[in-house]
Amino acid sequence: MKTCSFCGHTEIKNTKVQYLYKHDNHFLLVNGVPCEECEFCGEQYFAASTLKKIEKEFISIHNKKKQPKKKLSMPVEDFSDLEAA
């Protein structure tokens, strides 16, 4: 039986999630990534092979060898600006 290393619970489910890969202020958002997720605290566990595939895809897109399926525009804020408001 698997145990969550974060909270200790044993309710771990196989699911697919959205994963945000970040490297040097460049991002890749990947949908449908398989993982194991604790049903109690939400901690997620990914296979190393899965993360390596995502990294390889990021490098390919970042080096312009491949076009992503879709591009998003996202607003960005600094928390310090929110506190001042």
Backbone as ProteinMPNN parsed JSONL, in Angstrom:
{"seq_chain_A": "MKTCSFCGHTEIKNTKVQYLYKHDNHFLLVNGVPCEECEFCGEQYFAASTLKKIEKEFISIHNKKKQPKKKLSMPVEDFSDLEAA", "coords_chain_A": {"N_chain_A": [[0.843, -1.178, 0.0], [0.568, 2.184, -0.861], [1.827, 5.17, 0.618], [1.247, 8.562, 1.336], [3.9, 10.737, 1.241], [3.848, 13.252, 2.213], [1.582, 13.784, 3.92], [0.986, 11.325, 5.053], [-1.261, 9.752, 4.646], [-3.066, 6.97, 3.121], [-4.69, 6.953, 0.958], [-4.359, 6.985, -2.156], [-4.755, 7.943, -5.468], [-4.869, 7.105, -8.964], [-4.66, 9.44, -11.489], [-5.257, 12.072, -13.924], [-3.739, 15.151, -14.578], [-3.316, 18.761, -14.841], [-0.215, 20.129, -15.671], [2.32, 22.397, -14.876], [5.19, 23.358, -16.35], [8.249, 24.93, -15.69], [11.023, 26.852, -16.676], [13.699, 28.97, -16.45], [12.002, 31.325, -16.494], [10.299, 30.674, -18.588], [7.483, 28.923, -19.745], [5.565, 25.868, -19.905], [2.472, 24.537, -20.314], [0.877, 21.6, -19.639], [-1.659, 19.409, -20.411], [-3.59, 16.634, -19.096], [-1.729, 14.956, -17.779], [-0.444, 11.998, -16.473], [-0.589, 10.953, -13.079], [-0.03, 10.092, -9.609], [-2.144, 10.834, -6.962], [-2.664, 12.131, -3.737], [-5.626, 11.624, -2.038], [-6.341, 12.925, 0.244], [-4.652, 15.198, 0.908], [-3.875, 16.182, -1.57], [-1.333, 16.078, -2.638], [0.915, 15.448, -5.309], [2.353, 12.882, -7.326], [4.72, 12.108, -9.725], [5.863, 10.033, -12.367], [9.294, 9.592, -13.153], [9.907, 9.223, -15.837], [7.723, 10.39, -17.084], [8.028, 13.116, -16.419], [10.431, 13.586, -17.705], [9.659, 13.337, -20.388], [8.009, 15.58, -20.609], [9.875, 17.619, -20.152], [11.541, 17.24, -22.389], [9.759, 17.862, -24.435], [9.259, 20.56, -23.832], [11.829, 21.658, -24.339], [12.029, 21.183, -27.075], [9.935, 22.792, -28.075], [10.706, 25.295, -27.064], [13.132, 25.675, -28.388], [12.186, 26.104, -30.844], [11.74, 23.966, -32.578], [9.453, 22.653, -32.679], [5.976, 23.378, -32.846], [3.679, 24.467, -30.376], [0.444, 23.055, -29.503], [-1.334, 25.006, -28.752], [-1.365, 28.448, -27.731], [-1.278, 30.58, -24.897], [-2.299, 33.682, -23.442], [-1.386, 35.35, -20.531], [-2.245, 37.195, -17.66], [0.01, 38.947, -15.462], [1.061, 39.612, -12.182], [2.728, 41.279, -9.45], [3.006, 40.35, -6.094], [3.645, 42.25, -4.171], [2.689, 44.616, -5.274], [-0.023, 44.182, -5.046], [-0.43, 44.239, -2.316], [-0.005, 46.93, -1.781], [-2.199, 48.146, -2.819]], "CA_chain_A": [[0.0, 0.0, 0.0], [1.335, 3.417, -0.946], [1.547, 6.176, 1.635], [1.643, 9.914, 0.96], [5.06, 11.148, 2.031], [3.582, 14.585, 2.76], [0.634, 13.758, 5.048], [0.928, 9.996, 5.65], [-2.471, 8.999, 4.309], [-2.867, 5.892, 2.157], [-5.68, 7.081, -0.113], [-3.661, 7.491, -3.334], [-5.491, 7.561, -6.675], [-4.29, 7.396, -10.274], [-5.472, 10.458, -12.154], [-4.558, 12.911, -14.905], [-3.805, 16.536, -14.114], [-2.638, 19.794, -15.603], [1.114, 20.305, -15.103], [3.004, 23.595, -15.338], [6.651, 23.204, -16.373], [8.884, 26.237, -15.731], [12.481, 26.883, -16.763], [14.188, 30.31, -16.807], [10.855, 32.199, -16.784], [9.552, 30.18, -19.736], [6.52, 27.964, -19.221], [4.811, 24.961, -20.763], [1.325, 23.98, -19.618], [0.586, 20.299, -20.248], [-2.906, 18.814, -19.921], [-3.732, 15.186, -19.126], [-0.503, 14.294, -17.336], [-0.743, 10.964, -15.475], [0.104, 11.039, -11.794], [-0.703, 9.558, -8.428], [-2.5, 11.995, -6.145], [-3.245, 11.831, -2.429], [-7.006, 12.111, -1.956], [-6.511, 13.704, 1.47], [-3.982, 16.507, 0.869], [-3.695, 16.623, -2.942], [0.066, 15.951, -3.086], [0.983, 14.722, -6.572], [3.577, 12.131, -7.582], [4.875, 11.864, -11.154], [6.954, 9.129, -12.759], [10.424, 10.311, -13.732], [9.8, 9.15, -17.301], [6.707, 11.373, -17.474], [8.632, 14.442, -16.314], [11.452, 13.688, -18.758], [8.937, 13.592, -21.644], [7.57, 16.979, -20.574], [11.072, 18.443, -20.332], [11.957, 17.099, -23.784], [8.782, 18.625, -25.226], [9.54, 21.971, -23.557], [13.053, 22.03, -25.053], [11.703, 21.176, -28.494], [9.123, 23.979, -28.343], [11.509, 26.479, -26.759], [14.138, 25.809, -29.446], [11.412, 26.315, -32.078], [11.747, 22.782, -33.431], [8.073, 22.188, -32.695], [4.973, 24.366, -32.448], [2.709, 23.927, -29.422], [-0.928, 22.967, -29.996], [-2.071, 26.218, -28.421], [-0.645, 29.421, -26.921], [-2.136, 31.362, -24.02], [-1.814, 34.946, -22.906], [-1.745, 35.299, -19.128], [-1.863, 38.382, -16.894], [1.025, 38.719, -14.43], [1.106, 40.628, -11.129], [3.626, 41.088, -8.313], [2.228, 40.394, -4.861], [3.925, 43.518, -3.468], [1.768, 45.607, -5.831], [-1.368, 43.884, -4.524], [-0.453, 44.687, -0.927], [-0.017, 48.382, -1.76], [-3.502, 48.63, -3.291]], "C_chain_A": [[0.891, 1.244, 0.0], [0.87, 4.401, 0.116], [2.037, 7.53, 1.131], [2.804, 10.346, 1.846], [4.872, 12.531, 2.64], [2.705, 14.51, 4.014], [0.496, 12.393, 5.706], [-0.307, 9.183, 5.328], [-2.189, 7.979, 3.206], [-3.872, 5.927, 1.008], [-5.021, 7.763, -1.317], [-4.418, 7.011, -4.564], [-4.674, 7.894, -7.921], [-5.224, 8.371, -10.969], [-4.652, 11.15, -13.224], [-4.804, 14.363, -14.521], [-3.164, 17.477, -15.125], [-1.317, 20.086, -14.903], [1.761, 21.53, -15.719], [4.505, 23.39, -15.202], [7.24, 24.595, -16.518], [10.388, 26.066, -15.786], [12.883, 28.274, -17.243], [13.074, 31.261, -17.245], [10.166, 31.899, -18.11], [8.691, 29.034, -19.222], [5.965, 27.067, -20.314], [3.705, 24.359, -19.903], [0.906, 22.711, -20.351], [-0.672, 19.723, -19.597], [-2.837, 17.292, -19.971], [-2.501, 14.408, -18.705], [-0.848, 13.25, -16.261], [0.082, 11.158, -14.207], [-0.663, 10.242, -10.751], [-0.938, 10.74, -7.511], [-3.129, 11.535, -4.829], [-4.644, 12.442, -2.367], [-7.237, 12.975, -0.725], [-5.917, 15.102, 1.329], [-3.736, 17.039, -0.54], [-2.261, 16.555, -3.456], [0.111, 15.054, -4.324], [2.358, 14.091, -6.762], [3.609, 11.754, -9.06], [6.026, 10.891, -11.385], [8.056, 9.963, -13.399], [10.342, 10.317, -15.252], [8.779, 10.152, -17.838], [7.302, 12.778, -17.465], [9.713, 14.645, -17.367], [10.812, 13.956, -20.114], [8.495, 15.046, -21.716], [8.756, 17.904, -20.803], [11.549, 18.409, -21.785], [11.037, 17.907, -24.701], [9.011, 20.127, -25.059], [10.758, 22.439, -24.362], [12.787, 22.12, -26.552], [10.9, 22.419, -28.884], [9.95, 25.242, -28.139], [12.578, 26.736, -27.829], [13.51, 25.95, -30.833], [11.518, 25.165, -33.078], [10.336, 22.217, -33.581], [7.16, 23.325, -32.259], [4.029, 23.734, -31.42], [1.317, 23.881, -30.048], [-1.672, 24.286, -29.826], [-1.161, 27.145, -27.621], [-1.649, 30.231, -26.122], [-1.472, 32.682, -23.678], [-2.288, 34.999, -21.461], [-1.333, 36.59, -18.428], [-0.887, 38.019, -15.775], [1.018, 39.899, -13.469], [2.195, 40.28, -10.127], [2.81, 41.236, -7.042], [2.441, 41.707, -4.109], [3.03, 44.644, -3.995], [0.341, 45.405, -5.304], [-1.506, 44.374, -3.084], [-0.587, 46.207, -0.821], [-1.384, 48.941, -2.137], [-4.53, 48.698, -2.188]], "O_chain_A": [[1.846, 1.336, 0.77], [-0.308, 4.459, 0.467], [3.124, 7.626, 0.561], [2.694, 10.32, 3.072], [5.657, 12.941, 3.496], [3.037, 15.095, 5.045], [-0.052, 12.295, 6.805], [-0.384, 8.016, 5.712], [-1.217, 8.099, 2.461], [-3.895, 5.02, 0.176], [-5.118, 8.98, -1.473], [-4.696, 5.819, -4.699], [-3.89, 8.843, -7.93], [-6.434, 8.153, -11.029], [-3.475, 10.84, -13.405], [-5.921, 14.754, -14.183], [-2.561, 17.056, -16.112], [-1.286, 20.27, -13.686], [1.756, 21.694, -16.939], [5.03, 23.265, -14.096], [6.795, 25.369, -17.366], [10.966, 25.258, -15.058], [12.462, 28.711, -18.314], [13.204, 31.932, -18.269], [9.522, 32.773, -18.689], [9.122, 28.264, -18.364], [5.902, 27.446, -21.484], [3.982, 23.739, -18.876], [0.616, 22.747, -21.547], [-0.735, 19.57, -18.377], [-2.114, 16.725, -20.79], [-2.252, 13.317, -19.216], [-1.472, 13.583, -15.253], [1.27, 11.478, -14.251], [-1.783, 9.785, -10.981], [-0.042, 11.558, -7.301], [-4.004, 10.67, -4.808], [-4.82, 13.634, -2.616], [-8.237, 13.689, -0.658], [-6.599, 16.091, 1.6], [-3.42, 18.218, -0.704], [-2.0, 16.937, -4.597], [-0.568, 14.029, -4.382], [3.384, 14.675, -6.413], [2.665, 11.163, -9.585], [7.036, 10.928, -10.681], [7.776, 10.929, -14.108], [10.676, 11.318, -15.885], [8.957, 10.699, -18.926], [7.097, 13.544, -18.407], [9.892, 15.756, -17.866], [11.356, 14.72, -20.911], [8.597, 15.676, -22.769], [8.655, 18.867, -21.563], [11.919, 19.442, -22.342], [11.502, 18.559, -25.636], [8.961, 20.877, -26.034], [10.718, 23.495, -24.992], [13.27, 23.035, -27.218], [11.167, 23.028, -29.92], [9.896, 26.159, -28.959], [12.887, 27.887, -28.136], [14.2, 25.921, -31.852], [11.398, 25.373, -34.285], [10.058, 21.418, -34.476], [7.526, 24.135, -31.407], [3.623, 22.583, -31.582], [1.046, 24.593, -31.015], [-2.526, 24.643, -30.638], [-0.277, 26.674, -26.906], [-2.739, 30.535, -26.605], [-0.247, 32.787, -23.632], [-3.456, 34.728, -21.183], [-0.196, 37.038, -18.58], [-0.949, 36.926, -15.212], [0.976, 41.053, -13.895], [2.546, 39.11, -9.972], [2.002, 42.159, -6.93], [1.514, 42.219, -3.48], [2.653, 45.534, -3.233], [-0.405, 46.371, -5.142], [-2.563, 44.861, -2.683], [-1.206, 46.715, 0.114], [-1.696, 50.086, -1.811], [-5.673, 49.086, -2.431]]}, "name": "protein", "num_of_chains": 1, "seq": "MKTCSFCGHTEIKNTKVQYLYKHDNHFLLVNGVPCEECEFCGEQYFAASTLKKIEKEFISIHNKKKQPKKKLSMPVEDFSDLEAA"}
